[in-house]
Amino acid sequence: MLAQGKLDQSLAELNTLGKQTPEPLGVERLRGFIFYQQSKFVEADAAFAKALAQDPHDTEAMQLRGVTLFRMGKAADAIPLLEQAHASISEANIDPNYVLGVAYMQVGRLDDARHAFAAQYGFPADSAPAYLLAARMFFHQENVPAAHASASKALQLNPSLPLAHQLLGEIALATGDIPGAIAELEKEQQLNPLNGELYDRLGDAYLRNRQFTEAQHALNRAVLLEPNATGPYILLGKLMLNQQNPVMAGMYLERARQMDPANYMTHFLLGQVYRTEGRREDAAREFQTAEQLQSSRSSKMEAPH
């Protein structure tokens, strides 16, 4: 029933089994898993706790309870369970190393976090790739100082490591250090000249620094190397707007809209293009769409996880 997605029927059957004395092993674990799938984390935690009381060696229940506690914002309580179980759960598509790494991050155990992420990818724990991977994860979690320190350490260990300078450039962009971002991204370009994503970031940095010619060159390279990415088209549209060229801006932005209709920035910039061209109804439609998409995005970000 569970495999067929019949969660309510599965719970009903488990409730019947749960009335047996003694309760069959595995009932509470499966009950907890169903609650977890339904995002009922309090109920899932109670079921997994009961499963572990019945069988303290049930590593799957132990792992799932750790993940549940993590999802409830209780990283410190989750860590001991995750450390003990440390077994992959294919049914839930959960990699315990990732969850454990993020939990370590949340309690400030950054070296342990690096070791967990390195294990996930099969890197030596104190290698340059491990430090760079950890830096990327720290950056995702908005721990900018830790991300910068870890990426810098990766470069100390291997000055030619690809993507390290790019990450430092992205960190600089995020903190408003545009000259620093350009310097790092240009270093990455020397090491990794066929990375389309790099030219996207570099074009963004040049554009923010009002180096329009350099921005156009970089973004044209990004389009050639990553023809299915919308970012370069959006930035080229923005660039052409800055250069008072609404026709070219519209061409790039309409291509971006076709590729990803849910990007609010594309619609907002198209609204500016159409307003410049005197297309008032089209401009109003694009501004309204942008506002709706932005509002929807903000609501999702504010919703509890």
TORKOL-4160 file (C-alpha; in steps of 0.2 Angstrom, whole numbers, padded with zeros to 4 digits, m for minus):
305
<pt num="1" X="0000" Y="0000" Z="0000"/>
<pt num="2" X="0014" Y="0012" Z="0004"/>
<pt num="3" X="0023" Y="0008" Z="m0012"/>
<pt num="4" X="0007" Y="0013" Z="m0021"/>
<pt num="5" X="0006" Y="0029" Z="m0012"/>
<pt num="6" X="m0009" Y="0024" Z="m0001"/>
<pt num="7" X="m0003" Y="0032" Z="0015"/>
<pt num="8" X="m0020" Y="0032" Z="0024"/>
<pt num="9" X="m0024" Y="0014" Z="0020"/>
<pt num="10" X="m0006" Y="0009" Z="0026"/>
<pt num="11" X="m0009" Y="0018" Z="0042"/>
<pt num="12" X="m0025" Y="0009" Z="0045"/>
<pt num="13" X="m0017" Y="m0008" Z="0042"/>
<pt num="14" X="m0003" Y="m0003" Z="0054"/>
<pt num="15" X="m0015" Y="0002" Z="0067"/>
<pt num="16" X="m0023" Y="m0015" Z="0066"/>
<pt num="17" X="m0006" Y="m0024" Z="0067"/>
<pt num="18" X="m0001" Y="m0012" Z="0082"/>
<pt num="19" X="m0015" Y="m0019" Z="0093"/>
<pt num="20" X="m0007" Y="m0036" Z="0093"/>
<pt num="21" X="0003" Y="m0041" Z="0109"/>
<pt num="22" X="0017" Y="m0041" Z="0107"/>
<pt num="23" X="0017" Y="m0028" Z="0093"/>
<pt num="24" X="0027" Y="m0034" Z="0078"/>
<pt num="25" X="0044" Y="m0027" Z="0075"/>
<pt num="26" X="0044" Y="m0014" Z="0061"/>
<pt num="27" X="0026" Y="m0008" Z="0063"/>
<pt num="28" X="0032" Y="0008" Z="0072"/>
<pt num="29" X="0046" Y="0011" Z="0060"/>
<pt num="30" X="0035" Y="0010" Z="0045"/>
<pt num="31" X="0022" Y="0021" Z="0054"/>
<pt num="32" X="0035" Y="0034" Z="0058"/>
<pt num="33" X="0041" Y="0033" Z="0040"/>
<pt num="34" X="0023" Y="0037" Z="0034"/>
<pt num="35" X="0021" Y="0051" Z="0046"/>
<pt num="36" X="0038" Y="0058" Z="0039"/>
<pt num="37" X="0032" Y="0057" Z="0021"/>
<pt num="38" X="0017" Y="0067" Z="0027"/>
<pt num="39" X="0028" Y="0080" Z="0036"/>
<pt num="40" X="0020" Y="0076" Z="0052"/>
<pt num="41" X="0037" Y="0076" Z="0061"/>
<pt num="42" X="0031" Y="0076" Z="0079"/>
<pt num="43" X="0021" Y="0060" Z="0076"/>
<pt num="44" X="0035" Y="0053" Z="0066"/>
<pt num="45" X="0047" Y="0056" Z="0080"/>
<pt num="46" X="0036" Y="0047" Z="0093"/>
<pt num="47" X="0034" Y="0032" Z="0082"/>
<pt num="48" X="0053" Y="0031" Z="0078"/>
<pt num="49" X="0056" Y="0033" Z="0097"/>
<pt num="50" X="0044" Y="0018" Z="0101"/>
<pt num="51" X="0053" Y="0008" Z="0087"/>
<pt num="52" X="0070" Y="0010" Z="0095"/>
<pt num="53" X="0063" Y="0006" Z="0112"/>
<pt num="54" X="0057" Y="m0011" Z="0105"/>
<pt num="55" X="0073" Y="m0013" Z="0096"/>
<pt num="56" X="0088" Y="m0002" Z="0100"/>
<pt num="57" X="0098" Y="m0009" Z="0086"/>
<pt num="58" X="0085" Y="m0004" Z="0072"/>
<pt num="59" X="0098" Y="0007" Z="0063"/>
<pt num="60" X="0085" Y="0012" Z="0050"/>
<pt num="61" X="0073" Y="0019" Z="0064"/>
<pt num="62" X="0088" Y="0027" Z="0072"/>
<pt num="63" X="0093" Y="0036" Z="0056"/>
<pt num="64" X="0075" Y="0041" Z="0052"/>
<pt num="65" X="0073" Y="0048" Z="0069"/>
<pt num="66" X="0089" Y="0058" Z="0067"/>
<pt num="67" X="0083" Y="0065" Z="0051"/>
<pt num="68" X="0066" Y="0069" Z="0058"/>
<pt num="69" X="0073" Y="0078" Z="0073"/>
<pt num="70" X="0084" Y="0088" Z="0061"/>
<pt num="71" X="0069" Y="0093" Z="0051"/>
<pt num="72" X="0061" Y="0099" Z="0067"/>
<pt num="73" X="0076" Y="0110" Z="0070"/>
<pt num="74" X="0084" Y="0100" Z="0083"/>
<pt num="75" X="0101" Y="0097" Z="0076"/>
<pt num="76" X="0110" Y="0094" Z="0092"/>
<pt num="77" X="0097" Y="0080" Z="0097"/>
<pt num="78" X="0099" Y="0073" Z="0079"/>
<pt num="79" X="0118" Y="0072" Z="0078"/>
<pt num="80" X="0120" Y="0057" Z="0091"/>
<pt num="81" X="0107" Y="0047" Z="0082"/>
<pt num="82" X="0114" Y="0051" Z="0065"/>
<pt num="83" X="0132" Y="0046" Z="0071"/>
<pt num="84" X="0126" Y="0030" Z="0078"/>
<pt num="85" X="0116" Y="0024" Z="0063"/>
<pt num="86" X="0126" Y="0031" Z="0048"/>
<pt num="87" X="0117" Y="0020" Z="0035"/>
<pt num="88" X="0109" Y="0025" Z="0019"/>
<pt num="89" X="0090" Y="0025" Z="0018"/>
<pt num="90" X="0087" Y="0022" Z="m0001"/>
<pt num="91" X="0068" Y="0022" Z="0002"/>
<pt num="92" X="0068" Y="0040" Z="0008"/>
<pt num="93" X="0082" Y="0045" Z="m0004"/>
<pt num="94" X="0092" Y="0052" Z="0011"/>
<pt num="95" X="0111" Y="0053" Z="0012"/>
<pt num="96" X="0115" Y="0053" Z="0030"/>
<pt num="97" X="0132" Y="0061" Z="0027"/>
<pt num="98" X="0123" Y="0076" Z="0020"/>
<pt num="99" X="0110" Y="0078" Z="0034"/>
<pt num="100" X="0124" Y="0075" Z="0047"/>
<pt num="101" X="0135" Y="0088" Z="0039"/>
<pt num="102" X="0122" Y="0101" Z="0039"/>
<pt num="103" X="0117" Y="0097" Z="0057"/>
<pt num="104" X="0136" Y="0099" Z="0062"/>
<pt num="105" X="0136" Y="0116" Z="0053"/>
<pt num="106" X="0121" Y="0121" Z="0063"/>
<pt num="107" X="0129" Y="0118" Z="0080"/>
<pt num="108" X="0146" Y="0125" Z="0074"/>
<pt num="109" X="0156" Y="0109" Z="0072"/>
<pt num="110" X="0163" Y="0114" Z="0055"/>
<pt num="111" X="0177" Y="0102" Z="0054"/>
<pt num="112" X="0165" Y="0088" Z="0057"/>
<pt num="113" X="0154" Y="0095" Z="0044"/>
<pt num="114" X="0168" Y="0095" Z="0031"/>
<pt num="115" X="0172" Y="0077" Z="0036"/>
<pt num="116" X="0154" Y="0072" Z="0033"/>
<pt num="117" X="0152" Y="0080" Z="0016"/>
<pt num="118" X="0169" Y="0073" Z="0011"/>
<pt num="119" X="0163" Y="0055" Z="0015"/>
<pt num="120" X="0147" Y="0059" Z="0005"/>
<pt num="121" X="0158" Y="0062" Z="m0011"/>
<pt num="122" X="0172" Y="0050" Z="m0007"/>
<pt num="123" X="0185" Y="0063" Z="m0004"/>
<pt num="124" X="0199" Y="0062" Z="0009"/>
<pt num="125" X="0193" Y="0072" Z="0024"/>
<pt num="126" X="0207" Y="0085" Z="0024"/>
<pt num="127" X="0210" Y="0087" Z="0006"/>
<pt num="128" X="0208" Y="0102" Z="m0005"/>
<pt num="129" X="0192" Y="0095" Z="m0013"/>
<pt num="130" X="0185" Y="0092" Z="0004"/>
<pt num="131" X="0188" Y="0110" Z="0009"/>
<pt num="132" X="0181" Y="0117" Z="m0007"/>
<pt num="133" X="0165" Y="0106" Z="m0005"/>
<pt num="134" X="0163" Y="0111" Z="0013"/>
<pt num="135" X="0165" Y="0129" Z="0007"/>
<pt num="136" X="0151" Y="0127" Z="m0005"/>
<pt num="137" X="0140" Y="0120" Z="0008"/>
<pt num="138" X="0144" Y="0133" Z="0020"/>
<pt num="139" X="0140" Y="0146" Z="0007"/>
<pt num="140" X="0123" Y="0138" Z="0004"/>
<pt num="141" X="0119" Y="0139" Z="0022"/>
<pt num="142" X="0124" Y="0158" Z="0021"/>
<pt num="143" X="0139" Y="0156" Z="0033"/>
<pt num="144" X="0150" Y="0167" Z="0023"/>
<pt num="145" X="0165" Y="0168" Z="0034"/>
<pt num="146" X="0167" Y="0149" Z="0035"/>
<pt num="147" X="0164" Y="0148" Z="0017"/>
<pt num="148" X="0178" Y="0160" Z="0013"/>
<pt num="149" X="0190" Y="0152" Z="0025"/>
<pt num="150" X="0187" Y="0135" Z="0019"/>
<pt num="151" X="0189" Y="0140" Z="0000"/>
<pt num="152" X="0205" Y="0149" Z="0004"/>
<pt num="153" X="0211" Y="0134" Z="0013"/>
<pt num="154" X="0207" Y="0123" Z="m0002"/>
<pt num="155" X="0218" Y="0135" Z="m0013"/>
<pt num="156" X="0232" Y="0134" Z="0000"/>
<pt num="157" X="0232" Y="0115" Z="m0002"/>
<pt num="158" X="0230" Y="0116" Z="m0021"/>
<pt num="159" X="0233" Y="0133" Z="m0030"/>
<pt num="160" X="0227" Y="0125" Z="m0046"/>
<pt num="161" X="0210" Y="0118" Z="m0040"/>
<pt num="162" X="0196" Y="0122" Z="m0052"/>
<pt num="163" X="0181" Y="0131" Z="m0045"/>
<pt num="164" X="0189" Y="0138" Z="m0029"/>
<pt num="165" X="0193" Y="0155" Z="m0036"/>
<pt num="166" X="0175" Y="0155" Z="m0044"/>
<pt num="167" X="0167" Y="0152" Z="m0027"/>
<pt num="168" X="0178" Y="0165" Z="m0019"/>
<pt num="169" X="0172" Y="0177" Z="m0033"/>
<pt num="170" X="0154" Y="0172" Z="m0029"/>
<pt num="171" X="0156" Y="0176" Z="m0011"/>
<pt num="172" X="0164" Y="0193" Z="m0015"/>
<pt num="173" X="0149" Y="0196" Z="m0026"/>
<pt num="174" X="0137" Y="0191" Z="m0012"/>
<pt num="175" X="0145" Y="0203" Z="0000"/>
<pt num="176" X="0146" Y="0218" Z="m0012"/>
<pt num="177" X="0165" Y="0217" Z="m0016"/>
<pt num="178" X="0164" Y="0219" Z="m0034"/>
<pt num="179" X="0183" Y="0222" Z="m0038"/>
<pt num="180" X="0187" Y="0207" Z="m0027"/>
<pt num="181" X="0174" Y="0197" Z="m0036"/>
<pt num="182" X="0182" Y="0202" Z="m0053"/>
<pt num="183" X="0199" Y="0198" Z="m0047"/>
<pt num="184" X="0194" Y="0180" Z="m0041"/>
<pt num="185" X="0184" Y="0176" Z="m0057"/>
<pt num="186" X="0198" Y="0182" Z="m0069"/>
<pt num="187" X="0209" Y="0170" Z="m0059"/>
<pt num="188" X="0197" Y="0156" Z="m0062"/>
<pt num="189" X="0196" Y="0160" Z="m0080"/>
<pt num="190" X="0215" Y="0157" Z="m0082"/>
<pt num="191" X="0212" Y="0139" Z="m0074"/>
<pt num="192" X="0196" Y="0134" Z="m0081"/>
<pt num="193" X="0192" Y="0144" Z="m0097"/>
<pt num="194" X="0178" Y="0133" Z="m0104"/>
<pt num="195" X="0167" Y="0135" Z="m0089"/>
<pt num="196" X="0151" Y="0143" Z="m0095"/>
<pt num="197" X="0145" Y="0147" Z="m0077"/>
<pt num="198" X="0161" Y="0156" Z="m0074"/>
<pt num="199" X="0157" Y="0168" Z="m0088"/>
<pt num="200" X="0139" Y="0171" Z="m0082"/>
<pt num="201" X="0146" Y="0176" Z="m0065"/>
<pt num="202" X="0160" Y="0187" Z="m0073"/>
<pt num="203" X="0148" Y="0195" Z="m0084"/>
<pt num="204" X="0137" Y="0199" Z="m0069"/>
<pt num="205" X="0152" Y="0207" Z="m0060"/>
<pt num="206" X="0158" Y="0217" Z="m0075"/>
<pt num="207" X="0140" Y="0223" Z="m0077"/>
<pt num="208" X="0139" Y="0229" Z="m0059"/>
<pt num="209" X="0156" Y="0238" Z="m0061"/>
<pt num="210" X="0149" Y="0246" Z="m0076"/>
<pt num="211" X="0162" Y="0238" Z="m0087"/>
<pt num="212" X="0149" Y="0235" Z="m0101"/>
<pt num="213" X="0161" Y="0230" Z="m0115"/>
<pt num="214" X="0169" Y="0217" Z="m0104"/>
<pt num="215" X="0152" Y="0211" Z="m0098"/>
<pt num="216" X="0146" Y="0208" Z="m0115"/>
<pt num="217" X="0161" Y="0198" Z="m0120"/>
<pt num="218" X="0159" Y="0187" Z="m0105"/>
<pt num="219" X="0140" Y="0185" Z="m0107"/>
<pt num="220" X="0142" Y="0180" Z="m0125"/>
<pt num="221" X="0154" Y="0167" Z="m0120"/>
<pt num="222" X="0142" Y="0161" Z="m0107"/>
<pt num="223" X="0128" Y="0159" Z="m0120"/>
<pt num="224" X="0139" Y="0149" Z="m0131"/>
<pt num="225" X="0145" Y="0137" Z="m0118"/>
<pt num="226" X="0128" Y="0136" Z="m0109"/>
<pt num="227" X="0115" Y="0138" Z="m0122"/>
<pt num="228" X="0101" Y="0132" Z="m0110"/>
<pt num="229" X="0105" Y="0143" Z="m0095"/>
<pt num="230" X="0093" Y="0158" Z="m0094"/>
<pt num="231" X="0105" Y="0169" Z="m0083"/>
<pt num="232" X="0116" Y="0175" Z="m0097"/>
<pt num="233" X="0101" Y="0180" Z="m0107"/>
<pt num="234" X="0094" Y="0190" Z="m0093"/>
<pt num="235" X="0110" Y="0199" Z="m0089"/>
<pt num="236" X="0112" Y="0203" Z="m0108"/>
<pt num="237" X="0095" Y="0210" Z="m0108"/>
<pt num="238" X="0099" Y="0220" Z="m0093"/>
<pt num="239" X="0115" Y="0226" Z="m0101"/>
<pt num="240" X="0106" Y="0231" Z="m0117"/>
<pt num="241" X="0094" Y="0241" Z="m0107"/>
<pt num="242" X="0108" Y="0250" Z="m0099"/>
<pt num="243" X="0115" Y="0254" Z="m0116"/>
<pt num="244" X="0098" Y="0261" Z="m0122"/>
<pt num="245" X="0095" Y="0247" Z="m0134"/>
<pt num="246" X="0078" Y="0240" Z="m0130"/>
<pt num="247" X="0076" Y="0230" Z="m0146"/>
<pt num="248" X="0091" Y="0219" Z="m0142"/>
<pt num="249" X="0086" Y="0219" Z="m0124"/>
<pt num="250" X="0069" Y="0212" Z="m0129"/>
<pt num="251" X="0076" Y="0199" Z="m0140"/>
<pt num="252" X="0087" Y="0192" Z="m0126"/>
<pt num="253" X="0073" Y="0193" Z="m0112"/>
<pt num="254" X="0060" Y="0186" Z="m0123"/>
<pt num="255" X="0072" Y="0171" Z="m0126"/>
<pt num="256" X="0074" Y="0170" Z="m0107"/>
<pt num="257" X="0055" Y="0170" Z="m0104"/>
<pt num="258" X="0052" Y="0156" Z="m0117"/>
<pt num="259" X="0066" Y="0146" Z="m0108"/>
<pt num="260" X="0059" Y="0149" Z="m0090"/>
<pt num="261" X="0042" Y="0158" Z="m0089"/>
<pt num="262" X="0043" Y="0158" Z="m0069"/>
<pt num="263" X="0058" Y="0170" Z="m0067"/>
<pt num="264" X="0051" Y="0186" Z="m0061"/>
<pt num="265" X="0066" Y="0196" Z="m0065"/>
<pt num="266" X="0064" Y="0192" Z="m0084"/>
<pt num="267" X="0046" Y="0199" Z="m0083"/>
<pt num="268" X="0051" Y="0214" Z="m0074"/>
<pt num="269" X="0065" Y="0219" Z="m0086"/>
<pt num="270" X="0053" Y="0215" Z="m0101"/>
<pt num="271" X="0041" Y="0227" Z="m0093"/>
<pt num="272" X="0055" Y="0240" Z="m0093"/>
<pt num="273" X="0058" Y="0236" Z="m0112"/>
<pt num="274" X="0040" Y="0237" Z="m0117"/>
<pt num="275" X="0038" Y="0253" Z="m0107"/>
<pt num="276" X="0053" Y="0261" Z="m0116"/>
<pt num="277" X="0045" Y="0256" Z="m0133"/>
<pt num="278" X="0028" Y="0263" Z="m0128"/>
<pt num="279" X="0020" Y="0246" Z="m0127"/>
<pt num="280" X="0010" Y="0251" Z="m0112"/>
<pt num="281" X="m0002" Y="0236" Z="m0111"/>
<pt num="282" X="0012" Y="0224" Z="m0113"/>
<pt num="283" X="0023" Y="0233" Z="m0100"/>
<pt num="284" X="0008" Y="0232" Z="m0088"/>
<pt num="285" X="0006" Y="0214" Z="m0091"/>
<pt num="286" X="0024" Y="0210" Z="m0088"/>
<pt num="287" X="0025" Y="0220" Z="m0072"/>
<pt num="288" X="0010" Y="0212" Z="m0065"/>
<pt num="289" X="0017" Y="0195" Z="m0069"/>
<pt num="290" X="0033" Y="0199" Z="m0061"/>
<pt num="291" X="0024" Y="0205" Z="m0045"/>
<pt num="292" X="0014" Y="0190" Z="m0044"/>
<pt num="293" X="0029" Y="0178" Z="m0046"/>
<pt num="294" X="0039" Y="0188" Z="m0033"/>
<pt num="295" X="0025" Y="0188" Z="m0021"/>
<pt num="296" X="0023" Y="0169" Z="m0023"/>
<pt num="297" X="0042" Y="0167" Z="m0021"/>
<pt num="298" X="0042" Y="0177" Z="m0005"/>
<pt num="299" X="0027" Y="0167" Z="0002"/>
<pt num="300" X="0036" Y="0151" Z="m0001"/>
<pt num="301" X="0052" Y="0157" Z="0007"/>
<pt num="302" X="0042" Y="0163" Z="0023"/>
<pt num="303" X="0032" Y="0147" Z="0024"/>
<pt num="304" X="0038" Y="0135" Z="0038"/>
<pt num="305" X="0048" Y="0119" Z="0032"/>
